Amino acid sequence: MAGPDQREFVRFAFHKVSPAWRSLEAGEREDATAEVENVVARYAEGMMIRPYSTVGTRADADLCLWTASRELGSIQDFARDFSSTRLGRLSEVSHSFLAMTKRSMYLETHQHPGQERLHIRPSRAKYMFVYPFVKTRQWYLLPKAERQRIMDVHIATGHKYPSVKINTTYSFGLDDQDFVVAFETNEPADFLDLVMDLRETESSLYTVRDTPIFTCVGKPLREIVADLG
């Protein structure tokens, strides 16, 4: 049996729907929606699945599926079965980010119950902002104490915005980025202000890339599919 310290695999998959989907008759789209709901319900018993709409927020993505599981095979199986649905066949994965959970080495003096970060525990916030993150190699060559000093300021800046919850996952060796960050909030303006404030911290000097950025809107799955047209 998996222990409480077992880490999780995390994937953010962004799908772009083909115009052919919008050409389906209403009854066909209804059947296709029920098919997707059945796949999600079947896998949701053993893994975390959160759907989001990105219609109108990105030109290259219409929906996001945020999944997490202790077994990478579960994430693969779900991706396979979703791709086998009619909606899956009429869409393509435009972006995919794979990562794992891990305790942050910079939070040793900032520990809070429930923030061990080994398990994904989504909030009920309406909005999620996701992007891959790559730091410079110079950052990793800095002494640990120097990195901690810089990150203490970074963390303190984040604490100014308690309405924004951050989920940081690690991609070293698993995918092209170093991290994937997902911010949950009901107040998009707070997230915008947070990002602006972080630009003024010393830690931003060590950023190579923090794009593309996805603005995702949480809704029931049926409403997300209806957004597709």
N, C-alpha and C positions, 0 to 999 in steps of 0.2 A: 504494500500500500504506500502511496506517495506521502511523504512527510510534509509538514507545514513549511519547511524551508525550500521545497522544490520550486525551481523557477519555471516560468511559463514562456512559451513561444508566442509572439504577437505579430499579426500581419494587418496591414492597412492596404486593401485592394480597391482601386478606383476603376470604375467601369464606364465606358463611353458606349451609348446605345446607338445602334444603327438606325437610319431613317426607316428601314423596313419595319421596325417595331411599330411605328406610328401609322403604318399602312394596314395593320391588322384590323379586322372587324372587332367591334366591341366585345362580342362573345369570345373571340379568340384571346383577346387580352385578359378577359376575366379568367378564362381557364389557365392561361399562363401565369397570372398572378397567384392563383390557388396553388399551382405547382411549386412556385418559389416559396410560398408560405409553408407548404408541407416539408420542403427540404430544410428550411431554417428551423422549424419546430422540431424536426427529428434530431438535428445536431445540437440544438440549444440545451438539450437535457444533459450533455456532457462537456460543453465548452461555452465560452462566452461569445455571443454574436450580437453586434450592434450595427444596425443599418442607418445610414444618413443620406439625405438628398444633397447633391451639389448642383442641381439644375439652377441655372441663372447665376452661379457664383464662379464657375470655371467653364472655359470653352472646351476643355479636353476631358471632362468627366461629368457624369450625370448622377452617379450614386457611389457611395463608399460602404464597404463592408469591413468593419473592425472586428477581428476575431482573435481569441486568445485561448490557448490550451497548454496543458503540461506535455502533450504529445504533439510533435510536429506532424505526425501521420494524420491526426484528426483535422488539422488545418488543411492538409493536402486533400484529404477525402472530401471535406466540405467544398473546397474550391472545384474539385472534379465534378461533384454532383450538381453544384450550382451551374457550372459551365454546360452541363448536360440538359438543363432546362431550356425551354424555348427562349426565355429572356437571356439566358447565358449564351445561347447560340446566336442571338441577334445583338450581341454586344462584344466588346473587346476590352481587355484589361489595359488601360492607358498608363497606369502607374501602379507599382506594387512595392511595398517596403516591409522587409522582414526584420524582426528584432527579438530580443529576449529581455525579461526583467532581470534586475540586479540591484543589490544594495548600493547606494551611492557612497563613494568614499569621502565625499565632501559634507555629508549630513551627520557625521558622528556627533557634532555638538548641536545639531538641530533636529533631534529625534522627536517625533510626535506619534502617538498611538495610531495604528492603521496606516502609517506612511512608510512601512518597511520596503515597499515597492517590489516585493517579490510576486505579488498577485495583482492582477488588474481588477480594480473595483470601480467601474464607471459610476459617475454621479447621474442625477436625473436632469442635468443641465440641457438646455435646448441646443446650444451651439458647441461645436468642437472645431478647433483650428489645428491642423496637422502639417508638419513639414519635416523633411530630413535635415540633419545637421552634421556638418563636417568642420572640425577644428584643425588648426595648423599643426604641423609636426613640431614646431617650436614650442607649442603649448605643452606637449608631453615631455619635453626636455627640461622644463622649468622644475626647480626643486618643489617637493610636495608642499612645504610650508608656504612658498610663494603662490602656488596654485590655490591653496586653501584661503589665503588672504584675499585673493581676487574673487574667489567664489563666495566668500562671506558677504562681500558687497552685492554680488549678483543675487544671492539668496535673500538678503535684506530688502532688495528692490522688489523681489517677488512678493514678499510678505506685506508690502504696501497695498496689495490687491487681493484681499482674502476671497473675493468673489470668483477668482480664477484658480482652478485646480490644474496642476501640471501632472502629466503622466510621461515619464522619461523611460525609454527603453533603449537597449544597447544592440548595435549591429556589427560590432567589430568581427570581421571574418565571416559574417553571415550575409552581408549585403554591401552595397557600394558606400553607404554613409556610415558615420560613427554612431549616431543616435537617431532615433525618431522621437519627436516630442509632440504630444497631443494635449492641448489646453481645453478644458471644459469650463463653460461659463454661461450664465443667462444674460450677461451684459457685454456685448461685443465692444462697446466703447471702452470698457475697462481693459480688455485685452489689447486694444489698439494703443491705449496710453501706456500699458505695461511694456509693450514692445518698443515704443519710443523711448521710454526711460532706460531700458536695457541697452539701447544703442549708445547711451552716454556712459556706460560702465566700461571699466578697463577690459573686462572679459571679451567685449565685442571686437577688440583688436586681434583676437586669435580665431576669428571666424573665417572660414574659407567659403562656406556655402550654407545658406538656410532657406533655400527655395527648391522646388515650387512650394507655395503655401496654399493649403486647401481650406476653404470656409465651408463647413458641413453643418447641415440643419437636421437635428434629430426629429424623426416623426415615426408613427406606426408604419410598418412595412408596406401595407396596402396604400397608404397615402404617398409613400415614396415612389412606388410603381406608377401611381396615377400621375405624379409629376412628370413622368417620362412622356406623356402625351398619348 
